[in-house]
């Protein structure tokens, strides 16, 4: 499909934010999900976005690889895998509504709003939301796996988990970098399986691949600026703006 100037602009902003969130301020990444869903208007947004995320993950893993806390990451891995399988089933089952609109956009909009609510709850209650029990850890990992598979929107859940551990900023970035790289790569074969079972509803499209190729330079700009900004930009300013814009975009996905 031909992209309009507005779609190119929104896509470029999303690609910039993808890079910036991976190496600088993770909170702004939540805005990427509704932006890409608006650009594509179907589940191709999910597949198109994950390839850009993997590209940005490579920079984050390389720059912050020395600061990874593998012990904290390994605790979540089994539960994230369970959540990913649930997300895979959801992507396969959810179809179009009576108007021919891909219902996955509604799921994405709802998940973004839930993630925003979780993020705001963490600001209010802080460490009381820490997943200290085995059940809490399982719920955190499962929710992160489901959200990342269905909509690439696990950022707020992982922020809660990592922040609650009291990790220094570089360990936070290094650990989340490996988490997202591992599971973003793992999502690619899952999406290909879904496409094989439901070819009429592709997650990867030729248009999406072309779009990604044009957006790669914006990701590079984003990761470069993000690395520079990690110690220089007040995180609260960016998070507040990202949360507000994400809420507006999510509402458009739900009711547009």
Residue frames relative to the residue before (quaternion, step in Angstrom):
aa qw qx qy qz dx dy dz
X 1.0000 0.0000 0.0000 0.0000 0.00 0.00 0.00
X 0.4625 -0.6672 0.4947 0.3101 3.61 -1.01 0.70
X 0.3335 -0.7494 0.5402 0.1880 3.56 -0.94 0.90
X 0.4160 -0.6907 0.5374 0.2472 3.55 -1.06 0.81
X 0.6590 -0.4886 0.3703 0.4358 3.62 -1.20 0.27
X 0.6253 0.5387 -0.3419 0.4493 3.59 1.03 -0.72
X 0.6554 0.5087 -0.3114 0.4634 3.58 0.98 -0.83
X 0.6383 0.5138 -0.3265 0.4710 3.58 0.99 -0.80
X 0.6561 0.5162 -0.3100 0.4550 3.57 0.98 -0.86
X 0.6722 0.4808 -0.2949 0.4795 3.58 0.90 -0.92
X 0.6465 0.5216 -0.3135 0.4602 3.59 1.02 -0.79
X 0.6457 0.5115 -0.3186 0.4690 3.57 0.99 -0.81
X 0.6343 0.5161 -0.3229 0.4765 3.58 1.03 -0.79
X 0.6451 0.5212 -0.3167 0.4603 3.58 0.98 -0.86
X 0.6627 0.5039 -0.3052 0.4622 3.59 0.92 -0.90
X 0.6305 0.5298 -0.3224 0.4667 3.57 1.03 -0.80
X 0.6866 0.4819 -0.2744 0.4702 3.56 0.95 -0.93
X 0.5724 0.5735 -0.3793 0.4468 3.59 1.12 -0.61
X 0.6936 0.4672 -0.2751 0.4743 3.56 0.82 -0.99
X 0.6700 0.5205 -0.2973 0.4379 3.55 0.91 -0.95
X 0.6818 0.4941 -0.2917 0.4538 3.57 0.95 -0.86
X 0.6477 0.5431 -0.3252 0.4239 3.60 1.09 -0.64
X 0.8117 0.2545 -0.1169 0.5126 3.61 1.02 -0.69
X 0.7734 0.3656 -0.1856 0.4834 3.60 1.20 -0.27
X 0.8111 -0.0919 0.1358 0.5615 3.56 0.21 -1.31
X 0.3141 -0.8044 0.4681 0.1874 3.63 -0.05 1.24
X 0.6024 0.6224 -0.3610 0.3455 3.60 1.01 -0.69
X 0.6533 0.5372 -0.3357 0.4146 3.58 1.05 -0.65
X 0.5238 0.6711 -0.4050 0.3335 3.60 1.21 -0.34
X 0.5607 0.6201 -0.3942 0.3817 3.60 1.14 -0.50
X 0.6156 0.5657 -0.3487 0.4236 3.60 1.13 -0.52
X 0.5512 0.6449 -0.3861 0.3622 3.59 1.17 -0.56
X 0.6526 0.5687 -0.3234 0.3823 3.57 0.88 -0.99
X 0.7291 0.3947 -0.2756 0.4864 3.65 0.67 -0.90
X 0.5931 0.5663 -0.3770 0.4306 3.62 1.06 -0.60
X 0.7019 0.4556 -0.2758 0.4731 3.59 0.83 -0.95
X 0.6192 0.5321 -0.3479 0.4610 3.59 1.07 -0.64
X 0.6381 0.5069 -0.3285 0.4775 3.59 1.06 -0.67
X 0.6318 0.5419 -0.3333 0.4429 3.60 1.01 -0.80
X 0.8078 0.3156 -0.1444 0.4764 3.61 0.78 -1.02
X 0.2517 -0.8183 0.4863 0.1746 3.62 1.16 -0.50
X 0.7592 0.2259 -0.1976 0.5775 3.61 1.18 0.37
X 0.7437 -0.4397 0.2725 0.4235 3.57 -1.29 0.01
X 0.4634 0.6595 -0.4609 0.3714 3.59 1.21 -0.07
X 0.5293 0.6226 -0.4064 0.4088 3.59 1.23 -0.40
X 0.6394 0.5429 -0.3278 0.4348 3.58 1.02 -0.81
X 0.7091 0.4525 -0.2615 0.4733 3.58 0.83 -0.99
X 0.6401 0.5260 -0.3273 0.4544 3.57 0.99 -0.81
X 0.6711 0.5095 -0.2943 0.4510 3.56 0.95 -0.89
X 0.6628 0.5336 -0.3386 0.4017 3.60 0.83 -0.89
X 0.6305 0.5277 -0.3496 0.4492 3.62 1.03 -0.61
X 0.6389 0.4972 -0.3208 0.4916 3.59 1.06 -0.70
X 0.6284 0.5398 -0.3304 0.4522 3.56 1.05 -0.76
X 0.6456 0.5174 -0.3226 0.4598 3.59 0.93 -0.86
X 0.6324 0.5336 -0.3258 0.4573 3.57 0.98 -0.86
X 0.6858 0.4646 -0.2786 0.4861 3.59 0.93 -0.90
X 0.5950 0.5822 -0.3571 0.4236 3.59 1.07 -0.72
X 0.6025 0.5829 -0.3599 0.4096 3.59 1.03 -0.75
X 0.6546 0.5006 -0.3084 0.4752 3.57 0.99 -0.82
X 0.6729 0.5104 -0.2978 0.4450 3.57 0.89 -0.99
X 0.6521 0.5095 -0.3125 0.4664 3.59 0.96 -0.89
X 0.6714 0.5015 -0.3056 0.4521 3.59 0.91 -0.86
X 0.7292 0.4547 -0.2550 0.4431 3.59 0.80 -0.97
X 0.8028 0.2801 -0.1327 0.5094 3.59 0.99 -0.79
X 0.3064 0.8094 -0.4656 0.1849 3.60 1.27 0.23
X 0.6484 0.5446 -0.3239 0.4220 3.62 1.07 -0.62
X 0.7181 0.4719 -0.2384 0.4526 3.56 1.23 -0.41
X 0.4104 0.7435 -0.4517 0.2736 3.60 1.27 0.17
X 0.2191 -0.7401 0.6224 0.1298 3.57 -1.02 0.89
X 0.2086 -0.8293 0.5082 0.1021 3.55 0.09 1.31
X 0.5942 0.5805 -0.3778 0.4089 3.59 1.07 -0.61
X 0.6762 0.4790 -0.2903 0.4786 3.57 1.01 -0.79
X 0.6566 0.5249 -0.3071 0.4461 3.55 1.04 -0.77
X 0.6763 0.5254 -0.3014 0.4193 3.58 0.89 -0.94
X 0.5646 0.6036 -0.3870 0.4089 3.59 1.16 -0.50
X 0.7271 0.4537 -0.2371 0.4575 3.57 1.04 -0.75
X 0.5279 0.7122 -0.3964 0.2384 3.57 1.05 -0.75
X 0.6890 0.4696 -0.3348 0.4390 3.68 0.68 -0.86
X 0.6862 0.4882 -0.2919 0.4534 3.59 0.94 -0.86
X 0.6046 0.5378 -0.3554 0.4678 3.58 1.10 -0.63
X 0.6287 0.5437 -0.3294 0.4479 3.58 1.00 -0.82
X 0.6349 0.5171 -0.3225 0.4749 3.59 1.01 -0.80
X 0.6626 0.5046 -0.3009 0.4646 3.58 0.94 -0.88
X 0.6328 0.5358 -0.3318 0.4498 3.59 1.03 -0.73
X 0.6387 0.5162 -0.3285 0.4665 3.58 1.00 -0.77
X 0.6363 0.5115 -0.3222 0.4793 3.58 1.04 -0.77
X 0.6507 0.5105 -0.3119 0.4678 3.57 1.01 -0.77
X 0.6126 0.5518 -0.3367 0.4547 3.56 1.08 -0.73
X 0.6482 0.5074 -0.3087 0.4765 3.57 0.97 -0.88
X 0.6455 0.5298 -0.3200 0.4475 3.58 0.96 -0.86
X 0.6603 0.5062 -0.3121 0.4586 3.58 0.90 -0.88
X 0.6613 0.5050 -0.3066 0.4623 3.57 1.05 -0.73
X 0.7162 0.4740 -0.2554 0.4440 3.58 0.94 -0.92
X 0.6810 0.5028 -0.3028 0.4379 3.58 0.89 -0.93
X 0.0876 -0.8174 0.5694 0.0083 3.57 -0.82 1.03
X 0.7175 -0.4045 0.3337 0.4585 3.56 -1.09 -0.79
X 0.4502 -0.6644 0.5161 0.2993 3.56 -1.23 0.45
X 0.7682 -0.3737 0.2498 0.4558 3.58 -1.31 -0.09
X 0.6851 0.4717 -0.2787 0.4800 3.59 1.18 -0.53
X 0.5394 -0.6298 0.3978 0.3927 3.57 1.28 0.00
X 0.4752 0.6673 -0.4357 0.3729 3.58 1.27 0.31
X 0.4777 -0.6770 0.4818 0.2850 3.57 -0.86 0.98
X 0.3719 -0.7719 0.4783 0.1926 3.55 -0.53 1.20
X 0.5010 0.6480 -0.4429 0.3646 3.60 1.19 -0.22
X 0.5742 0.5814 -0.3842 0.4297 3.60 1.15 -0.49
X 0.6213 0.5276 -0.3368 0.4714 3.57 1.07 -0.74
X 0.6389 0.5169 -0.3167 0.4737 3.58 1.00 -0.85
X 0.6533 0.5129 -0.3184 0.4569 3.57 0.95 -0.89
X 0.6527 0.5166 -0.3114 0.4584 3.58 0.91 -0.91
X 0.6715 0.4927 -0.2975 0.4667 3.57 0.93 -0.90
X 0.6573 0.5120 -0.3154 0.4543 3.60 0.95 -0.84
X 0.6268 0.5309 -0.3416 0.4568 3.58 1.01 -0.78
X 0.6614 0.4952 -0.3082 0.4716 3.59 0.94 -0.87
X 0.6342 0.5148 -0.3327 0.4711 3.60 1.01 -0.75
X 0.6578 0.5095 -0.3089 0.4607 3.57 0.96 -0.88
X 0.6274 0.5237 -0.3297 0.4727 3.58 1.06 -0.73
X 0.6453 0.5152 -0.3180 0.4658 3.58 0.99 -0.84
X 0.6390 0.5206 -0.3192 0.4678 3.58 1.01 -0.82
X 0.6488 0.5235 -0.3123 0.4555 3.56 0.96 -0.89
X 0.6780 0.4805 -0.2871 0.4764 3.59 0.91 -0.92
X 0.6143 0.5405 -0.3460 0.4590 3.58 1.08 -0.69
X 0.6300 0.5274 -0.3369 0.4599 3.58 1.03 -0.73
X 0.6322 0.5325 -0.3368 0.4509 3.59 1.02 -0.77
X 0.7020 0.4685 -0.2651 0.4662 3.58 1.05 -0.77
X 0.8191 0.2741 -0.1122 0.4912 3.58 0.81 -1.02
X 0.3160 -0.8135 0.4594 0.1651 3.56 1.28 -0.07
X 0.8700 -0.0768 0.0660 0.4825 3.56 -0.95 -0.96
X 0.5214 0.6309 -0.4303 0.3808 3.60 1.19 -0.19
X 0.6572 0.4733 -0.3137 0.4957 3.59 1.26 -0.29
X 0.4061 0.7338 -0.4693 0.2765 3.58 1.23 0.03
X 0.3802 -0.7366 0.5109 0.2278 3.62 -0.81 1.00
X 0.0192 0.8634 -0.5027 0.0381 3.56 0.46 1.21
X 0.6975 0.4486 -0.2773 0.4851 3.61 1.09 -0.57
X 0.6575 -0.4919 0.3816 0.4245 3.56 -1.28 0.24
X 0.6393 0.5130 -0.3268 0.4705 3.58 1.02 -0.78
X 0.6543 0.5109 -0.3135 0.4611 3.58 0.96 -0.83
X 0.6471 0.5139 -0.3123 0.4686 3.56 1.02 -0.80
X 0.6494 0.5112 -0.3122 0.4685 3.57 1.01 -0.85
X 0.6587 0.5044 -0.3097 0.4645 3.58 0.97 -0.85
X 0.6449 0.5214 -0.3193 0.4586 3.58 1.00 -0.81
X 0.6959 0.4715 -0.2772 0.4653 3.57 0.83 -0.96
X 0.6587 0.5115 -0.3097 0.4567 3.57 0.97 -0.85
X 0.6630 0.5000 -0.3029 0.4677 3.57 0.95 -0.87
X 0.6431 0.5169 -0.3214 0.4648 3.58 1.01 -0.80
X 0.6658 0.5057 -0.3057 0.4555 3.59 0.93 -0.86
X 0.6571 0.5039 -0.3087 0.4680 3.56 0.99 -0.85
X 0.6930 0.4903 -0.2879 0.4433 3.58 0.82 -1.00
X 0.6763 0.4902 -0.3130 0.4521 3.59 0.93 -0.80
X 0.6646 0.5042 -0.3142 0.4532 3.61 1.05 -0.69
X 0.7206 0.4498 -0.2556 0.4617 3.57 0.87 -0.93
X 0.8609 0.0436 0.0377 0.5054 3.60 0.87 -0.84
X 0.4459 -0.6874 0.4631 0.3381 3.63 1.21 0.14
X 0.5354 0.6640 -0.3643 0.3738 3.60 1.13 0.62
X 0.3404 0.7685 -0.4854 0.2407 3.58 0.98 0.77
X 0.3691 0.7873 -0.4457 0.2129 3.59 1.26 -0.11
X 0.7007 0.4641 -0.3026 0.4495 3.65 0.71 -0.95
X 0.6309 0.5282 -0.3455 0.4512 3.61 0.99 -0.74
X 0.6823 0.4734 -0.2884 0.4766 3.56 0.92 -0.90
X 0.6054 0.5488 -0.3579 0.4520 3.58 1.07 -0.63
X 0.6354 0.5208 -0.3244 0.4689 3.57 1.00 -0.83
X 0.6747 0.5034 -0.2943 0.4525 3.56 0.86 -0.98
X 0.7175 0.4521 -0.2631 0.4600 3.59 0.78 -1.02
X 0.6566 0.5096 -0.3183 0.4559 3.57 0.94 -0.82
X 0.6486 0.5356 -0.3214 0.4349 3.58 0.99 -0.81
X 0.6298 0.5373 -0.3328 0.4516 3.58 1.21 -0.46
X 0.4102 -0.7389 0.4514 0.2866 3.57 1.27 -0.22
X 0.2936 0.7823 -0.5043 0.2178 3.58 1.10 0.60
X 0.5252 -0.5893 0.4993 0.3571 3.60 -1.11 0.60
X 0.6917 -0.5242 0.2998 0.3962 3.55 -1.17 0.62
X 0.6843 0.4799 -0.3086 0.4540 3.63 0.86 -0.83
X 0.6447 0.4915 -0.3304 0.4834 3.62 1.03 -0.66
X 0.5789 0.5612 -0.3587 0.4704 3.57 1.12 -0.66
X 0.7089 0.4585 -0.2665 0.4650 3.57 0.79 -1.04
X 0.6757 0.5085 -0.3064 0.4370 3.60 0.91 -0.85
X 0.6786 0.4876 -0.2903 0.4663 3.57 0.98 -0.82
X 0.6773 0.4662 -0.2995 0.4840 3.60 0.90 -0.84
X 0.5819 0.5855 -0.3778 0.4192 3.60 1.08 -0.63
X 0.7023 0.4453 -0.2702 0.4853 3.58 0.87 -0.93
X 0.5952 0.5649 -0.3691 0.4364 3.58 1.03 -0.73
X 0.7395 0.4244 -0.2492 0.4592 3.57 0.66 -1.09
X 0.6146 0.5388 -0.3658 0.4451 3.61 1.02 -0.63
X 0.6627 0.5157 -0.3092 0.4464 3.59 0.84 -0.98
X 0.7753 0.3791 -0.2125 0.4582 3.57 0.70 -1.01
X 0.5813 0.5399 -0.3944 0.4637 3.60 1.11 -0.36
X 0.6391 0.4986 -0.3191 0.4910 3.57 1.03 -0.76
X 0.6576 0.5206 -0.3133 0.4454 3.60 0.96 -0.85
X 0.6236 0.5639 -0.3488 0.4142 3.60 1.11 -0.56
X 0.5630 0.6328 -0.3934 0.3576 3.60 1.08 -0.62
X 0.7021 0.4219 -0.3048 0.4860 3.69 0.72 -0.85
X 0.5984 0.5508 -0.3715 0.4476 3.62 1.06 -0.61
X 0.6682 0.4933 -0.3004 0.4690 3.58 0.93 -0.87
X 0.6344 0.5221 -0.3311 0.4641 3.59 1.05 -0.72
X 0.6188 0.5260 -0.3405 0.4738 3.59 1.07 -0.70
X 0.6469 0.5136 -0.3171 0.4660 3.59 0.93 -0.89
X 0.6565 0.5104 -0.3131 0.4586 3.59 0.96 -0.84
X 0.6254 0.5330 -0.3372 0.4594 3.57 1.07 -0.69
X 0.7040 0.4516 -0.2541 0.4856 3.56 1.02 -0.83
X 0.7923 0.1351 -0.0581 0.5921 3.60 1.12 -0.64
X 0.0770 -0.8606 0.5022 0.0350 3.62 0.51 1.16
X 0.6076 0.5765 -0.3612 0.4098 3.60 1.16 -0.44
X 0.7437 0.3124 -0.1840 0.5616 3.59 1.27 -0.32
X 0.0139 -0.8650 0.5016 -0.0014 3.60 0.55 1.14
X 0.3571 -0.7083 0.5721 0.2086 3.52 -1.21 0.67
X 0.7317 0.2479 -0.1764 0.6100 3.56 1.24 -0.49
X 0.0124 -0.7996 0.5996 -0.0313 3.58 -0.86 0.97
X 0.6277 -0.5222 0.3946 0.4215 3.63 -1.16 0.37
X 0.6358 0.5311 -0.3314 0.4516 3.58 1.02 -0.81
X 0.6524 0.5226 -0.3084 0.4541 3.54 1.02 -0.82
X 0.6503 0.5118 -0.3135 0.4657 3.58 0.99 -0.80
X 0.6375 0.5089 -0.3217 0.4809 3.58 1.03 -0.78
X 0.6270 0.5415 -0.3186 0.4606 3.54 1.00 -0.90
X 0.6548 0.5182 -0.3098 0.4547 3.59 0.91 -0.93
X 0.6435 0.5405 -0.3311 0.4290 3.57 0.92 -0.90
X 0.6807 0.4762 -0.2837 0.4790 3.58 1.01 -0.81
X 0.7034 0.4908 -0.2639 0.4412 3.59 1.10 -0.66
X 0.4646 0.7099 -0.4394 0.2952 3.63 1.18 -0.31
X 0.6477 0.5073 -0.3521 0.4462 3.66 0.88 -0.73
X 0.6338 0.5248 -0.3422 0.4537 3.60 1.04 -0.67
X 0.6060 0.5376 -0.3523 0.4685 3.59 1.10 -0.66
X 0.6420 0.5255 -0.3204 0.4572 3.58 0.97 -0.88
X 0.6290 0.5146 -0.3293 0.4808 3.58 0.99 -0.80
X 0.6662 0.5281 -0.2976 0.4345 3.56 0.92 -0.94
X 0.6912 0.4633 -0.2989 0.4672 3.61 0.84 -0.91
X 0.6332 0.5355 -0.3335 0.4484 3.58 1.06 -0.69
X 0.6763 0.4679 -0.2838 0.4932 3.56 0.92 -0.93
X 0.6360 0.5486 -0.3288 0.4316 3.58 1.00 -0.80
X 0.6514 0.5081 -0.3203 0.4635 3.57 0.94 -0.83
X 0.6467 0.5111 -0.3124 0.4723 3.57 1.03 -0.81
X 0.7333 0.4689 -0.2357 0.4323 3.56 0.96 -0.92
X 0.4313 0.7481 -0.4483 0.2313 3.59 1.20 -0.42
X 0.7946 0.2726 -0.1436 0.5231 3.59 0.90 -0.90
X 0.6973 0.5300 -0.2544 0.4100 3.60 1.23 -0.19
X 0.7409 0.4012 -0.2109 0.4956 3.58 1.11 -0.63
X 0.4622 -0.6707 0.4964 0.3001 3.63 -0.85 0.90
X 0.4260 -0.7408 0.4604 0.2402 3.55 -0.57 1.17
X 0.6155 0.5859 -0.3522 0.3923 3.60 1.01 -0.72
X 0.6164 0.5551 -0.3481 0.4367 3.59 1.05 -0.74
X 0.7082 0.4516 -0.2627 0.4749 3.56 0.83 -0.99
X 0.6495 0.5250 -0.3268 0.4424 3.58 0.95 -0.81
X 0.6470 0.5273 -0.3248 0.4448 3.58 0.95 -0.83
X 0.6678 0.4871 -0.2962 0.4785 3.57 0.95 -0.88
X 0.6621 0.5145 -0.3085 0.4492 3.58 0.91 -0.91
X 0.6525 0.5161 -0.3197 0.4535 3.58 0.95 -0.84
X 0.6649 0.5110 -0.3084 0.4491 3.58 0.90 -0.89
X 0.6982 0.4632 -0.2744 0.4719 3.57 0.84 -0.97
X 0.6219 0.5446 -0.3411 0.4475 3.58 1.06 -0.70
X 0.6344 0.5317 -0.3302 0.4536 3.58 0.99 -0.81
X 0.6549 0.5091 -0.3085 0.4656 3.58 0.95 -0.87
X 0.6826 0.4869 -0.2869 0.4633 3.58 0.90 -0.94
X 0.6432 0.5220 -0.3247 0.4566 3.59 1.02 -0.79
X 0.6356 0.5196 -0.3264 0.4685 3.59 1.00 -0.77
X 0.6285 0.5208 -0.3428 0.4651 3.58 1.04 -0.70
X 0.6447 0.5167 -0.3244 0.4606 3.60 1.00 -0.74
X 0.6749 0.5077 -0.2908 0.4497 3.56 1.00 -0.83
X 0.8345 0.2237 -0.0654 0.4994 3.56 0.83 -0.98
X 0.5114 0.6673 -0.4156 0.3470 3.58 1.25 0.01
